[in-house]
Amino acid sequence: MIWDVGRGLQPAPARQAPTHMSTIRTIFRAARRHPYRCGVATVAFIAIVTATWVRLGPIPGELLDVSDAASTVVVDRQGVPLYEALSGDGTRSIRLEANRLPPMLAAATVAAEDRRFYTHTGIDPIAIFRAVRRNIAEHQIVEGGSTITQQTAKLLLARKSPAR
């Protein structure tokens, strides 16, 4: 309501819906007034688009092929093998199906390794920030911020290029 001296209390005039061009002008005006905020918003937008692309992108089939999976080999600094872990029957590896793992093992792994596993998209910014803060405070690397998803990706990629 608007108070009009001659007519008393009057309803406010109806506002026109913003046009496409006025919305664009408002965005550019805000960008000129707050360039830092605009830069942060742009970086955040690019990070979200990249994370979405990575999250929704297909997994190459050759990464999931386990037909030639080698056993774990522990090596020293010069690359000389020290120990090779074999299965109980002496073979190089044994394939485990996810549905044969005990549910308590999966729950314990999630609890110990990545407690926000079910709430993030594969990258946990809270854990990364916490790890960076602790590492800076200690002046050395004392904590990592990787998730189960990132650790799995690292293992799958190491399978592709084992010399790493």
Kinemage of the C-alpha trace (Angstrom):
@kinemage 1
@onewidth
@group {chain A} dominant
@subgroup {mainchain}
@vectorlist {calphas} color= white
{ca met a 1} P 0.000 0.000 0.000
{ca ile a 2} L 1.126 3.523 -0.776
{ca trp a 3} L -0.016 6.719 0.963
{ca asp a 4} L -1.149 9.296 -1.559
{ca val a 5} L -1.600 12.792 -0.064
{ca gly a 6} L -4.684 13.612 -2.125
{ca arg a 7} L -6.342 10.202 -2.119
{ca gly a 8} L -5.157 8.490 1.087
{ca leu a 9} L -4.015 4.891 1.213
{ca gln a 10} L -3.859 3.371 -2.280
{ca pro a 11} L -2.726 -0.063 -3.547
{ca ala a 12} L 0.793 -0.144 -4.965
{ca pro a 13} L 0.984 -0.185 -8.746
{ca ala a 14} L 1.601 -3.629 -10.227
{ca arg a 15} L 5.240 -4.297 -11.067
{ca gln a 16} L 6.114 -5.489 -14.500
{ca ala a 17} L 7.839 -8.853 -14.770
{ca pro a 18} L 11.537 -8.445 -15.519
{ca thr a 19} L 12.455 -8.941 -19.136
{ca his a 20} L 15.280 -11.104 -20.359
{ca met a 21} L 17.468 -8.090 -21.109
{ca ser a 22} L 16.873 -6.454 -17.732
{ca thr a 23} L 17.950 -9.671 -15.993
{ca ile a 24} L 21.153 -9.785 -18.042
{ca arg a 25} L 21.806 -6.095 -17.311
{ca thr a 26} L 21.350 -6.774 -13.589
{ca ile a 27} L 23.887 -9.628 -13.727
{ca phe a 28} L 26.472 -7.510 -15.549
{ca arg a 29} L 25.881 -4.584 -13.172
{ca ala a 30} L 26.487 -6.871 -10.186
{ca ala a 31} L 29.633 -8.242 -11.853
{ca arg a 32} L 31.011 -4.716 -12.281
{ca arg a 33} L 30.238 -3.813 -8.673
{ca his a 34} L 31.607 -7.034 -7.167
{ca pro a 35} L 34.325 -8.503 -9.430
{ca tyr a 36} L 35.757 -10.716 -6.655
{ca arg a 37} L 32.376 -12.314 -5.965
{ca cys a 38} L 31.824 -12.786 -9.680
{ca gly a 39} L 35.204 -14.519 -9.988
{ca val a 40} L 34.473 -16.803 -7.051
{ca ala a 41} L 31.047 -17.631 -8.487
{ca thr a 42} L 32.608 -18.394 -11.888
{ca val a 43} L 35.239 -20.700 -10.362
{ca ala a 44} L 32.547 -22.427 -8.271
{ca phe a 45} L 30.364 -22.890 -11.343
{ca ile a 46} L 33.254 -24.377 -13.332
{ca ala a 47} L 34.127 -26.695 -10.415
{ca ile a 48} L 30.522 -27.890 -10.148
{ca val a 49} L 30.267 -28.516 -13.896
{ca thr a 50} L 33.601 -30.375 -13.892
{ca ala a 51} L 32.648 -32.476 -10.847
{ca thr a 52} L 29.315 -33.319 -12.447
{ca trp a 53} L 31.018 -34.327 -15.685
{ca val a 54} L 33.519 -36.500 -13.803
{ca arg a 55} L 30.783 -37.996 -11.628
{ca leu a 56} L 28.462 -38.828 -14.515
{ca gly a 57} L 31.114 -39.803 -17.029
{ca pro a 58} L 31.413 -43.443 -18.068
{ca ile a 59} L 34.013 -45.761 -16.567
{ca pro a 60} L 36.227 -47.221 -19.297
{ca gly a 61} L 35.588 -50.960 -19.593
{ca glu a 62} L 39.271 -51.912 -19.535
{ca leu a 63} L 39.607 -50.505 -15.995
{ca leu a 64} L 37.102 -53.043 -14.684
{ca asp a 65} L 38.627 -56.032 -16.493
{ca val a 66} L 40.215 -58.265 -13.858
{ca ser a 67} L 41.290 -61.150 -16.064
{ca asp a 68} L 44.950 -60.147 -15.869
{ca ala a 69} L 44.985 -58.785 -12.315
{ca ala a 70} L 48.345 -59.387 -10.673
{ca ser a 71} L 48.873 -59.967 -6.991
{ca thr a 72} L 50.186 -57.227 -4.723
{ca val a 73} L 53.954 -56.915 -4.816
{ca val a 74} L 55.851 -54.981 -2.154
{ca val a 75} L 59.035 -53.386 -3.497
{ca asp a 76} L 61.866 -51.371 -1.958
{ca arg a 77} L 63.049 -47.907 -3.055
{ca gln a 78} L 64.976 -49.277 -6.009
{ca gly a 79} L 61.996 -51.349 -7.207
{ca val a 80} L 63.391 -54.715 -6.080
{ca pro a 81} L 60.506 -57.048 -5.096
{ca leu a 82} L 60.518 -57.881 -1.384
{ca tyr a 83} L 57.251 -59.793 -1.004
{ca glu a 84} L 54.365 -60.975 -3.162
{ca ala a 85} L 51.030 -61.568 -1.468
{ca leu a 86} L 49.398 -64.776 -2.742
{ca ser a 87} L 45.976 -66.208 -1.925
{ca gly a 88} L 45.514 -69.186 0.424
{ca asp a 89} L 45.675 -71.687 -2.446
{ca gly a 90} L 48.923 -70.193 -3.761
{ca thr a 91} L 47.407 -68.417 -6.746
{ca arg a 92} L 48.069 -64.817 -7.632
{ca ser a 93} L 44.603 -63.448 -6.954
{ca ile a 94} L 41.089 -64.444 -6.002
{ca arg a 95} L 38.030 -62.626 -7.284
{ca leu a 96} L 35.492 -61.490 -4.712
{ca glu a 97} L 31.970 -60.529 -5.657
{ca ala a 98} L 30.583 -57.524 -3.769
{ca asn a 99} L 27.425 -59.392 -2.750
{ca arg a 100} L 29.532 -62.075 -0.987
{ca leu a 101} L 31.210 -59.574 1.345
{ca pro a 102} L 29.729 -59.421 4.859
{ca pro a 103} L 27.595 -56.277 5.363
{ca met a 104} L 29.494 -55.519 8.581
{ca leu a 105} L 32.775 -55.425 6.627
{ca ala a 106} L 31.347 -52.865 4.196
{ca ala a 107} L 29.907 -50.804 7.083
{ca ala a 108} L 33.211 -50.930 8.999
{ca thr a 109} L 35.151 -49.865 5.904
{ca val a 110} L 32.859 -46.900 5.320
{ca ala a 111} L 33.008 -45.936 9.017
{ca ala a 112} L 36.804 -46.078 9.135
{ca glu a 113} L 37.677 -44.657 5.722
{ca asp a 114} L 34.942 -42.240 4.661
{ca arg a 115} L 32.101 -41.545 7.085
{ca arg a 116} L 30.394 -39.121 4.662
{ca phe a 117} L 30.533 -41.699 1.829
{ca tyr a 118} L 26.774 -41.656 1.277
{ca thr a 119} L 26.456 -37.850 1.331
{ca his a 120} L 29.147 -36.616 -1.090
{ca thr a 121} L 29.600 -37.151 -4.813
{ca gly a 122} L 33.036 -38.774 -4.669
{ca ile a 123} L 35.047 -35.745 -3.573
{ca asp a 124} L 34.640 -34.598 0.030
{ca pro a 125} L 35.548 -30.887 0.299
{ca ile a 126} L 35.190 -30.980 4.092
{ca ala a 127} L 37.774 -33.761 4.391
{ca ile a 128} L 40.121 -32.024 1.943
{ca phe a 129} L 39.864 -28.730 3.860
{ca arg a 130} L 40.418 -30.545 7.183
{ca ala a 131} L 43.489 -32.349 5.814
{ca val a 132} L 44.981 -29.151 4.349
{ca arg a 133} L 44.404 -27.288 7.624
{ca arg a 134} L 46.029 -30.056 9.691
{ca asn a 135} L 48.961 -30.454 7.311
{ca ile a 136} L 49.630 -26.705 7.406
{ca ala a 137} L 49.396 -26.660 11.195
{ca glu a 138} L 51.828 -29.594 11.525
{ca his a 139} L 54.195 -28.317 8.764
{ca gln a 140} L 54.171 -31.786 7.203
{ca ile a 141} L 51.721 -34.210 5.654
{ca val a 142} L 49.947 -35.965 8.515
{ca glu a 143} L 46.502 -36.524 7.028
{ca gly a 144} L 44.887 -37.105 3.656
{ca gly a 145} L 41.438 -36.107 2.516
{ca ser a 146} L 40.754 -38.807 -0.055
{ca thr a 147} L 37.474 -40.673 -0.193
{ca ile a 148} L 36.779 -44.338 -0.872
{ca thr a 149} L 35.783 -43.313 -4.391
{ca gln a 150} L 39.113 -41.543 -4.963
{ca gln a 151} L 41.058 -44.497 -3.545
{ca thr a 152} L 39.167 -46.882 -5.834
{ca ala a 153} L 39.872 -44.677 -8.841
{ca lys a 154} L 43.566 -44.603 -7.908
{ca leu a 155} L 43.682 -48.408 -7.686
{ca leu a 156} L 41.839 -48.836 -10.995
{ca leu a 157} L 44.156 -46.375 -12.737
{ca ala a 158} L 47.217 -48.079 -11.207
{ca arg a 159} L 45.949 -51.289 -12.774
{ca lys a 160} L 46.076 -49.550 -16.155
{ca ser a 161} L 49.653 -48.316 -15.667
{ca pro a 162} L 51.351 -50.419 -12.951
{ca ala a 163} L 54.728 -48.684 -13.289
{ca arg a 164} L 53.335 -45.832 -11.221
